[in-house]
Amino acid sequence: AWTVAAFRHSAGALLVDGDPLGGGLDVLTGIEERPGVRWSGLAVDRGRLSARSLRDAVPEWLPGLGVLSADRESTSEPAPAAVTAVLDTVRRSGDLVVCDVPRSRGPAAEAMVAAADLAVLVVPARVRAALAAGRVAGWVADQNTNQGIVVRGPAPGGLRGRDVAEVVGLPLIATMRAQPGLAAALERGGLRLGRRSPLVHAAESVLDVLAGPEPGSRWAA
């Protein structure tokens, strides 16, 4: 959703899949059959990449929206040097990059979080989820103090976004209702979002923070 919303803020964007246990962002976006480089096929020459080569190598979700996905055949995280090379390359090109940070707290996750201008935690509106997010926020703070949360409904117990933010101890960027028909849409060929989508609205709120004076940037994790 952030990558779709980014079209209103940026000429191009790259969605980076850092989670080898997540099933692949190419599947989420419905482009798993499109040819293009995944992490295992990415060649990094002495810690550097060509922005043009990277853009041409990865499959596109939409024109200008590239996806660097994890490999379903591998459960290994991308190498930290490769992560840093990709992020540096996109920064030099002026495009926005959105990283799906791996759930394990390994070197690749640390590299993504440390490089981000804004680390965003998406937290379900539930008490246990808020408590767990507080622990994650503590780990993220060791790498990056620029954090915020998006609270995702439904809220079975009536927990409000500001209540979750207070438990987690981070600024509230947006509260969003559940995305209608999301599971069915993913089964029918990937994420497709309209302008009034709750996901897009939340993503635009995140991008508005990125466009503000603090942090002043084009990165999010």
C-alpha positions in Angstrom: 0.0 0.0 0.0 2.8 2.4 0.8 4.3 1.7 -2.6 1.0 2.5 -4.4 0.6 5.7 -2.4 4.2 6.6 -3.2 3.2 7.5 -6.8 1.6 10.6 -5.4 4.9 11.6 -3.7 7.7 10.2 -5.8 8.5 9.3 -9.4 9.5 5.8 -8.5 9.6 3.3 -5.6 11.1 0.0 -4.7 9.5 -2.6 -2.4 12.1 -4.6 -0.7 11.3 -8.0 0.8 13.5 -8.7 3.8 11.5 -11.6 5.3 12.4 -15.0 3.9 9.6 -16.6 6.0 6.9 -14.3 4.7 5.9 -16.2 1.5 7.3 -13.6 -0.9 6.1 -10.1 -1.7 5.9 -11.0 -5.3 3.0 -13.4 -4.3 1.4 -10.6 -2.3 1.5 -8.3 -5.3 0.5 -11.0 -7.7 3.7 -10.9 -9.9 5.3 -14.2 -8.9 5.2 -15.4 -12.5 6.9 -12.4 -13.9 10.6 -12.7 -14.7 13.1 -10.7 -12.8 15.7 -10.9 -10.1 15.0 -12.1 -6.6 17.5 -11.8 -3.7 19.4 -15.0 -4.7 20.1 -13.6 -8.2 21.3 -10.2 -7.2 24.9 -9.6 -7.9 26.7 -7.0 -5.8 30.1 -5.9 -7.1 32.3 -4.7 -4.2 29.3 -3.5 -2.2 27.9 -1.3 -5.0 25.0 -1.6 -7.5 24.0 0.3 -10.6 20.7 2.0 -10.0 19.7 1.4 -13.7 20.7 -2.2 -13.5 18.7 -2.8 -10.3 15.7 -1.1 -11.7 15.9 -3.1 -15.0 16.5 -6.4 -13.1 13.7 -6.6 -10.6 10.1 -7.3 -11.7 7.6 -4.4 -11.7 4.3 -4.5 -9.9 3.2 -1.3 -11.8 5.3 1.0 -14.1 7.9 2.5 -11.8 7.2 0.2 -8.9 9.8 -2.5 -8.6 9.7 -5.5 -6.2 12.8 -7.1 -4.9 11.4 -10.3 -3.4 12.6 -13.1 -1.1 13.2 -16.5 -2.6 10.6 -19.2 -1.7 13.3 -21.8 -2.1 15.5 -20.3 0.6 14.9 -19.4 4.3 18.1 -17.4 4.5 18.0 -13.6 5.1 19.7 -11.5 2.5 23.3 -10.6 3.3 23.7 -7.3 5.1 26.2 -6.1 2.5 23.6 -6.7 -0.2 20.9 -4.9 1.8 23.2 -1.9 2.3 24.1 -1.8 -1.4 20.4 -1.9 -2.5 19.4 0.8 0.0 22.3 3.1 -1.0 21.6 2.6 -4.7 17.9 3.6 -4.3 18.9 6.6 -2.2 21.3 7.8 -4.8 18.6 7.4 -7.5 16.1 9.6 -5.5 13.4 6.9 -5.4 11.5 5.9 -2.3 12.2 2.4 -0.8 9.9 0.5 1.5 11.4 -2.5 3.4 9.4 -5.3 4.9 11.8 -6.0 7.8 12.4 -9.7 8.6 10.7 -10.9 11.8 14.0 -12.3 13.0 16.4 -9.9 14.6 19.4 -10.7 12.5 22.0 -8.5 10.7 19.8 -7.9 7.6 17.0 -6.6 9.9 19.4 -4.4 11.7 20.8 -3.0 8.4 17.3 -2.1 7.2 16.1 -0.5 10.4 19.3 1.4 10.9 19.2 2.9 7.4 15.5 3.9 7.6 14.4 7.5 8.0 11.3 6.2 9.6 10.6 2.8 11.1 6.8 2.0 11.2 5.2 -0.7 13.3 1.8 -2.0 12.2 0.0 -3.1 15.3 -3.4 -4.9 15.6 -5.8 -3.2 18.0 -5.4 -5.9 20.6 -3.8 -5.8 24.1 -1.4 -8.6 23.5 -0.3 -7.2 20.2 0.3 -3.8 21.8 2.4 -5.4 24.5 4.4 -7.4 22.0 4.9 -4.3 19.8 6.3 -2.5 22.8 9.1 -5.1 23.0 9.8 -4.8 19.3 9.9 -1.0 19.6 12.6 -1.3 22.3 14.7 -3.4 19.9 14.2 -1.0 17.0 15.2 1.9 19.2 18.6 0.4 19.6 19.0 0.9 15.8 16.8 3.9 15.0 14.9 6.3 17.2 12.6 7.6 14.4 9.6 5.4 15.0 5.8 5.5 14.8 2.9 3.1 14.7 -0.1 2.4 12.5 -2.9 0.7 14.4 -4.9 -1.8 12.4 -8.5 -2.8 13.1 -10.8 -4.5 13.8 -10.7 -3.8 17.6 -12.8 -6.6 19.2 -12.4 -5.0 22.7 -12.9 -1.4 21.5 -9.2 -0.5 22.0 -8.5 2.8 20.4 -5.5 3.8 18.4 -4.3 6.3 21.0 -4.6 3.6 23.7 -2.4 1.3 21.6 0.1 4.1 21.1 0.3 4.7 24.8 1.0 1.1 25.5 3.7 0.8 22.8 5.2 4.2 23.8 5.4 5.5 20.2 3.7 8.3 18.3 0.5 7.3 16.5 0.7 7.9 12.7 -2.7 6.5 11.7 -5.5 4.3 12.8 -7.1 2.2 10.0 -10.2 0.0 9.8 -9.9 -3.5 8.3 -9.4 -3.6 4.6 -12.6 -5.1 3.1 -12.2 -8.3 1.1 -8.4 -8.4 1.6 -8.0 -12.1 2.0 -10.2 -12.9 -1.0 -8.3 -10.4 -3.1 -5.0 -11.9 -2.3 -6.2 -15.3 -3.3 -7.5 -14.0 -6.6 -4.2 -12.7 -7.8 -2.6 -10.1 -5.6 -3.1 -6.8 -3.8 -5.2 -4.3 -5.7 -6.1 -1.0 -4.0 -8.4 1.8 -4.8 -8.1 5.5 -3.7 -10.5 5.1 -0.8 -8.7 1.9 0.5 -8.0 2.0 4.3 -4.5 0.7 3.5 -3.8 3.5 1.1 -5.1 6.1 3.5 -2.8 4.8 6.2 0.1 4.6 3.7 -0.4 8.3 2.8 -0.3 9.2 6.4 3.1 7.5 6.7 4.4 9.3 3.6 3.1 12.6 4.9 5.3 12.1 8.0 8.3 11.3 5.7 7.7 14.5 3.8 7.7 16.6 6.9 10.6 18.3 8.5 11.4 15.3 10.8 12.5 12.9 9.5 13.3 14.6 6.2 13.6 11.7 3.9 12.5 9.1 1.4 12.9 5.9 3.3 10.6 3.8 5.5 11.0 0.4 7.1 
